[in-house]
């Protein structure tokens, strides 16, 4: 994946219990699948609906969104549609494989690979030619307070069901 978030077993108050399950040879893949699905959905919702980082900070509005009234990071929904998770026996990764996923998550500068300048179409028409473009960070991957609550509840339900077997 081009950019990923890894959620380890360090869920608040659960590390010792989960560690005991792993030490006993328990494969937590079913739990990691549930957590991955939860985080994938939450991330897609964040991109499509909220336009805020997992910590609740609003993203800087993109020039395109300012011009046409759309949402930042949602021109074609390609980024949101690319979000997926990979679950393992003791962790889950959530991310995207689109080439521009990382620059939007962390921010950075885009400079020409060859030549002196970048040229690109502007929203509403016209062109711009510049030496570099600075993309502000718009973190969409991460664990919000609501995600943490949902992950904890999911983990408690899973462990309760396993203990009762």
N, C-alpha and C positions, 0 to 999 in steps of 0.2 A: 504494500500500500504506500502511496506517496506521503501520507501523514497519518499517524495513528495515536491513539490514546490507549495506554495499557492500564487496566484496573486490576491491581494485584489483590491478594487475599486480605489486605489491611482494611477491612470494613470495621468501622468503629465498634468496639466491644466483641467482635467476632473472631479476631485473629487466632486466639488460643483454641477456640472450638474448631474452627476450620483447619487449623494446623494439625489438630488431633485426628481429624478425619483423613487428611492427606497422609499423615504418618502411619495410620492404620491401613493404608493402601486404598482408601476410598477414592474413586475417581469422581471428582466434582464437575465433570463435563456437563451433566444435566443442569446443574446450578449455573455454571458459566454460560450455557446456552440461554437460560432465562435472563440472566443479567445482560448478556450481549443484546438480546432482542429488546430489552427495556432501554438500554443506552442507544441502540440504533434508532428506535422510534423517537426517543427524546431529542436526539440530535437532529433528525429530519424535521420534527416539529419546530425546533429552535430555528432552523434555517427557513422554513416556510412561513412560520407564523410570528415569532417573537422579535427577531432581529436584535437579540441581546446575547451577550456572552453567558456562559454557565454561572458566572458570579453575579449576574444581573446587570452588568454594565452595558448600556446601549452601544451598538457598533457605530462607528463613524459612517454617515450616510454616503454612499458612492455618488459620483457625478451622474451616472446614468439614472440612478433612483431619484436624485434631485430633479433631473430634467424631465423624466417621464412619469414621475409619481409612483414608480414601482418599488419593489423591496430590494434592499441591498443583498447581494449574493444569490438572487433568485431571478435572473433574467430568463434562463431556460430550464431551471430546476435540475440541471445536469449534476451539480455538486450534491444537492440533497438526494437525488436518485442514486448517487454513487456510494452513499454511506452504507457500510456493511460491517459485520463483526466476524471475528474468528475466535472460537472458543477452544480452550484446551482443558486439561484435567485440573488446573489450578489457577487459570487466569483467562481474561478475555481482552482482546484488542478490538477497538472500534476506530474506523478511519475511512479514507477515500483513496482511490488510485488515480484520480484525475490530476493532471500535471500541475494545475494551479491551486490545488488544495492547500499545500504547505504555505505558500505566500499569503493566502488569506488568513490562515490560522495564526501565523507568527508575524506577518508584516515583513517589509523589506524593500529593497530597491531593485528595479529592473533596468538594466543597461543594455545597450545594443551589443550583440555578439560580434557583429562586423559592421563597419561603417561608423559614422560619427553620431548618428541620431536615430531615434525611434520615430516612426510615423504611424499614426492611428486615427481612425475615424472618431469624431466627436458625436455625442448624442445630439440629435436634431440636425445633423449635417456639418460639413466642414471637416478639416483635418488639423491635427496638431503634430508638430515636429519638435521633439525635445531630446535633451541629452540623457535624461533618466526619468523614471517614474517612481515615486515613492508610494507604496501600498501600505496603508495603516493596518495594524493587526486587527482582525475581527474574529476572535476565538469562538469557534462553534463546537469544537470538541472539548469535553470536560464533564465534570460531575457537578450538577447544581444541587442546591439544598433539597429540592424535591426528588431529584435522582437518588440522593443519599438515603432519604427516607424510604423510597420505593425499593432500593437495593437491600436495605436492612430488612424491610418487611418480607421481601422475597426470600432472603437468606434464612430468616427465622422460620418461615413456613416450610421451606425445603428441609431444614435440619429437623424441625419438629416431626415432619412426615417420616424422615429416615430413622429417627430415634424410636418412633412408635411401631416400626415394622417388626 
